[in-house]
Amino acid sequence: MPKPMHRSRSFRRFKRVTATGRKVIHYRRAPASMPHCAICRAELNGISRRGGRSRRTNSRIFGGVLCSGCSAEIIKLGSRVEHGGMKLNDIGIKQRAYVLQLVAH
């Protein structure tokens, strides 16, 4: 029976045959995936997979969550909602949560 830490799927399994002919399973942690935009699923640029939390995100609004194109669109929609040019119900469901978050600030 493997150790409890090796039962999760965050470890990759590699079947190996030793020099004596025994079949064993080696475990290696799976590499981290690239971060993606929460709306359009594009890979986020300028964010490292390694390092601490501050290195993984950038300091602008919605940094590390949305790509630059989607965050610009959210800022435009938020401005339109604040000034009455658009209603909140006219915005898509994926974008609505981020517009609400922007308007609340």
JONORNOR-V614856 format. One record per residue. N is the residue number from 1. PHI is phi in whole degrees, 0 to 359 (999 if undefined). Layout:
n=N phi=PHI
n=N phi=PHI
This chain:
n=1 phi=999
n=2 phi=288
n=3 phi=298
n=4 phi=302
n=5 phi=293
n=6 phi=272
n=7 phi=278
n=8 phi=280
n=9 phi=273
n=10 phi=282
n=11 phi=253
n=12 phi=277
n=13 phi=253
n=14 phi=235
n=15 phi=274
n=16 phi=230
n=17 phi=249
n=18 phi=284
n=19 phi=296
n=20 phi=276
n=21 phi=96
n=22 phi=285
n=23 phi=264
n=24 phi=231
n=25 phi=245
n=26 phi=260
n=27 phi=245
n=28 phi=220
n=29 phi=294
n=30 phi=291
n=31 phi=293
n=32 phi=291
n=33 phi=272
n=34 phi=289
n=35 phi=289
n=36 phi=238
n=37 phi=293
n=38 phi=287
n=39 phi=259
n=40 phi=261
n=41 phi=66
n=42 phi=282
n=43 phi=292
n=44 phi=278
n=45 phi=271
n=46 phi=78
n=47 phi=238
n=48 phi=274
n=49 phi=277
n=50 phi=253
n=51 phi=95
n=52 phi=283
n=53 phi=296
n=54 phi=291
n=55 phi=280
n=56 phi=276
n=57 phi=236
n=58 phi=252
n=59 phi=271
n=60 phi=281
n=61 phi=294
n=62 phi=59
n=63 phi=293
n=64 phi=84
n=65 phi=242
n=66 phi=244
n=67 phi=285
n=68 phi=294
n=69 phi=294
n=70 phi=291
n=71 phi=292
n=72 phi=295
n=73 phi=296
n=74 phi=295
n=75 phi=296
n=76 phi=297
n=77 phi=296
n=78 phi=297
n=79 phi=294
n=80 phi=294
n=81 phi=291
n=82 phi=296
n=83 phi=269
n=84 phi=85
n=85 phi=281
n=86 phi=209
n=87 phi=264
n=88 phi=294
n=89 phi=286
n=90 phi=279
n=91 phi=267
n=92 phi=299
n=93 phi=294
n=94 phi=290
n=95 phi=275
n=96 phi=298
n=97 phi=296
n=98 phi=286
n=99 phi=293
n=100 phi=298
n=101 phi=296
n=102 phi=289
n=103 phi=292
n=104 phi=293
n=105 phi=281
